């Protein structure tokens, strides 16, 4: 009898564990489904394919669709909040790819930080006093990635630790445009790396004086499911306001060459 009692207790415990594991698996699968649904809605929003959340809208309330057992959900809402910011944090930038910082005439200091061992090709694009479009290129290499032939830089970089620096746009451009009359257009940052394919760049300063640098989209999903849970999922996107330039055009601009096409 004692042996039967012990076996019975073990069977009950095993049954409870199996039920708990099965429930956890279902909850995990449903959460992944909800998360994927939020990602799909965000893709539609940033591509302009969701009429329920037009580009001009600051906030949007969207009912999630396409979920399995959707009729059993008492709540399946996605709340969107949009904003623009003059600084940004940890935006991914691929190796040898540009990120563009629009200036619209801003001429003073910029402070950046990043992750990993990266050398930076920094181009300041501007328009001269006679209307010519020009660029001034500088290199920041704190990890000897360009060794042994470090290029000459117009910019004076002021390091703050190993992965941060401040640049003074006016200091550089005044040295190449003695008239002091010019209009800044943008700064293009290109990461050069040996051992990685991407870095994350942050623009720390200034917090005022610059045009918008990134669009922020925060998506919060509230769902009441059939398992008695109310999972809340929140995703945040940072999207640079300026698209990167094409590499071939960037090359032509950086080398100050004329892009010409023979007449047919």
C-alpha positions, 0 to 999 in steps of 0.5 A, spaced: 500 500 500 505 504 501 508 503 495 502 504 491 501 511 495 508 513 493 507 511 485 500 515 485 504 521 488 509 521 483 504 520 477 500 526 480 507 530 480 509 528 473 502 530 471 502 537 474 509 538 471 507 535 464 501 540 464 506 546 466 511 545 461 505 544 456 502 551 458 509 554 458 510 552 451 503 554 449 504 561 452 511 562 449 509 560 442 503 565 443 508 570 445 512 569 439 506 570 435 504 576 438 511 579 437 511 577 430 504 581 429 507 587 432 513 587 428 509 586 421 505 592 423 511 596 424 514 594 417 507 596 414 507 603 418 515 605 416 513 603 409 507 607 409 502 601 407 498 602 413 492 606 412 490 606 419 497 610 421 499 615 416 505 618 416 503 625 419 499 622 425 503 622 431 499 617 435 495 611 432 491 606 435 491 599 431 487 593 432 492 587 431 489 582 425 491 575 423 492 572 429 491 565 431 484 564 435 483 572 434 476 571 436 478 568 443 482 575 444 478 580 448 483 585 447 488 585 441 490 593 440 497 596 438 498 603 440 503 607 436 507 614 439 511 617 434 517 623 435 523 626 432 529 627 436 536 631 435 540 626 438 540 618 437 542 612 441 545 606 438 543 606 431 546 600 427 551 602 422 554 597 417 561 596 415 563 601 410 556 604 410 554 611 411 550 614 416 548 622 414 547 627 419 544 633 416 546 640 419 542 645 415 547 651 416 549 648 423 557 649 424 559 648 431 561 642 435 558 634 435 559 629 440 559 622 438 560 615 441 560 608 438 561 600 440 567 596 438 574 597 435 572 602 429 576 607 425 571 613 422 571 616 415 568 623 416 566 627 411 563 635 412 559 636 406 558 644 405 557 649 399 562 655 398 561 662 398 560 662 390 555 656 390 560 650 389 558 644 393 565 641 396 567 636 402 572 635 407 574 629 409 578 627 415 580 620 418 579 618 426 583 612 427 584 610 435 585 603 433 591 603 428 586 600 423 589 604 417 596 603 420 602 605 418 599 610 413 594 614 417 591 620 412 591 627 414 585 630 417 582 637 417 578 636 423 581 636 430 578 630 434 578 631 441 577 624 444 573 622 450 575 615 452 577 610 447 570 610 443 568 617 443 570 624 440 568 631 439 569 635 433 568 642 431 566 643 424 568 651 424 575 649 426 575 645 420 572 649 415 575 655 416 582 652 415 579 650 408 575 656 406 579 662 409 573 667 407 569 664 412 563 664 408 560 657 407 553 653 408 554 646 412 550 641 409 551 634 412 556 630 416 557 623 413 560 618 418 563 611 415 565 606 420 572 602 418 572 595 421 577 589 421 573 584 426 566 586 425 560 587 420 557 593 424 557 598 430 552 602 434 553 610 433 550 615 438 550 622 437 550 625 444 551 633 443 548 638 441 541 637 444 539 643 440 541 647 434 541 641 429 535 639 425 531 632 427 536 627 426 532 621 427 524 618 427 522 614 434 516 610 433 514 606 440 509 600 439 506 598 445 501 592 444 496 590 449 493 583 448 488 579 453 489 572 451 485 565 452 490 563 457 489 568 462 495 572 461 495 580 459 502 580 455 505 587 454 510 588 448 513 594 447 518 595 441 522 602 439 525 604 432 530 609 431 530 611 424 535 616 421 531 622 418 536 622 412 538 616 407 545 615 406 548 617 400 549 611 394 557 609 395 559 611 388 556 618 389 560 618 395 566 616 392 566 621 387 564 627 392 569 625 397 575 625 391 572 631 389 572 628 382 566 630 377 561 625 375 560 626 367 556 622 362 558 622 355 553 624 350 550 619 346 
